[in-house]
């Protein structure tokens, strides 16, 4: 695969003027004085999975079957000043590796200088594994087997622990119960597991509509506490520092909801970009807006009154102390949307007791 150079340009921009809203209806919003980070992808014909976390941005440049010049994923990391600090291709780096089309299941920063990558290694007897890189030195440090556990989604908690949403394939093959969440330390030792499959009804499968790359489900991005969203069962699960389930919340319903992207902000709050289908002049149209989950977990409230309608090209990809992080897919720009954080109380459903 030909690896192309990717540059980050850090700018402070004024997004003035009209941003088109939803299909079939004209509306205007004004996003002004927002801090942004523009990604110059140099026209590379890849799909991109972009995750801001721990003051850095991780981009998985994904290969798809239609990319004739691409046979493996490439990972890049930038710092908060907009400088690329790391690039790797696990398919090429890991000895004796066989990955179908060089695919990476998931990535997460264990700390700002440690990148964990979930993949499969081997030439005959395949093994699920976590590869760990030193971001600052640009080195592959170790490959830690996790088999029979296949990690579909990863999340770092800031304390050096990697959380894994996955499946124990051995137990599932034997029709045994298995946990969905696992924790690993930097030596690869499993610290524990939680959330058994038997905790959910037989149908629907809690993992049936999960897709990490789409942002629709999995561990919530953002610099808040560890939470897992399973959209197939509409559950948001919170965990304590020991990896045990602290709270399970059925998310409130929204009429016409087509899809939602959730993030966890520093502290305990949950924010979402909700896309809703509505009937307009005898035809279906779509709009999306930013919402906050009330601290009792009972409803979604818009961040602005009246609701600011965001064009469908925007995606919610993270949150940090500066605000919510939106990706404008058209210009490939990250935009920080400032929010005021509410104070959690002992009676708050989404806050620790």
Residue, then its C-alpha position, 0 to 999 in steps of 0.5 A: x500500500x502507498x502511504x500518503x502524508x497527512x497533515x494537520x493544520x490548527x486554526x481558529x476559524x469563524x464559521x459564519x453564514x448559513x449552514x444548510x439544514x435538512x433535506x427539503x427545508x432551508x434554515x440557517x445556523x451560525x457557529x461563531x468563534x469556535x476553536x477548530x482543527x482542520x484535517x488535510x487528508x490530501x485526497x487519499x481515497x480511504x474511509x476514516x475512523x476519527x477518535x479524539x481522546x486524551x488530548x490527541x486524535x487517532x485516525x484509522x485510515x481504513x481499507x475497503x475492497x474497492x480500494x485497489x491500492x490498499x491492503x491494510x489499515x494505517x493508524x495516525x496520531x496527532x497531538x492537540x497542537x495539530x502535529x502528527x506524532x505517530x504513524x503505524x501499519x500493524x499488518x506490516x509491523x507485527x511479525x507472522x501476522x495474517x490479518x484479512x485485508x490488514x483490518x484493525x478491529x479497534x484502537x484506544x490510547x492506554x495513556x497519551x503515549x501508549x496506543x493499544x490496537x485490537x487485531x488478529x495475528x498468526x499464519x496457521x493458528x490465528x490468535x486474537x491479540x492487543x498490540x501496543x505501541x509507544x507513540x512518542x518513540x514510534x515503536x511496537x512494544x509488545x503483542x499480547x494474546x487475548x484469545x479466545x476473547x476477541x476485542x471488538x471495541x477498546x477504551x482506555x480509562x486514563x489509569x493505564x487499563x484497557x477495556x474491551x467489548x468482545x466475545x469469548x468465542x470458545x464459550x460461545x461456540x460451546x453455548x456457554x454464558x460469557x461476559x461482554x466486557x474485559x479489562x487488561x493491564x499493560x502486561x496483558x494480564x486480564x484484570x476481570x470481566x463483567x456484563x454476562x450475555x445472560x444479563x440480556x434477553x435472548x433476542x435481540x443480540x445486544x451486539x447485533x447492530x454495533x458498529x465501531x466505525x459508525x460511532x453508533x454503539x460501543x464504549x462512549x468516546x470522550x474524556x468522561x467515565x467509562x460507559x458502554x452503549x448497546x443500541x440494540x437493547x437501548x441500554x447505557x451501562x456505567x462501570x465503577x473503577x473496579x470494572x463492575x457494572x454500576x448502573x444500567x439505564x434504558x435510554x429515553x425514547x425520542x419520536x422519529x429517532x433514526x440514529x444517535x451518537x453519544x459521548x461522555x463529557x469530563x465528569x458524568x454528563x452524557x451528550x448526544x447528536x440525535x438524528x430524527x426523521x420527520x414528515x414535512x409537506x408529505x415527505x420524510x425529512x431528517x434533522x439533527x441536533x445536540x442534546x443533553x441527558x438529564x441527570x435523572x436519565x429520564x429525558x433528552x433536553x436540547x443544548x440550545x433553545x430553540x434547538x440549533x439544527x446541524x447539517x447532516x454532514x456533522x458527526x459527534x466524535x468526542x468531548x473534552x474540557x473545551x466542549x463537544x467535538x464535532x467532525x464536519x465530514x465535508x471539510x474534514x474539520x474538528x470543531x469544539x462546541x462549548x457547553x456548560x457542565x451541570x453539577x451532579x448530585x447524589x440522586x443523579x442516575x448517571x453520576x456515581x453514588 
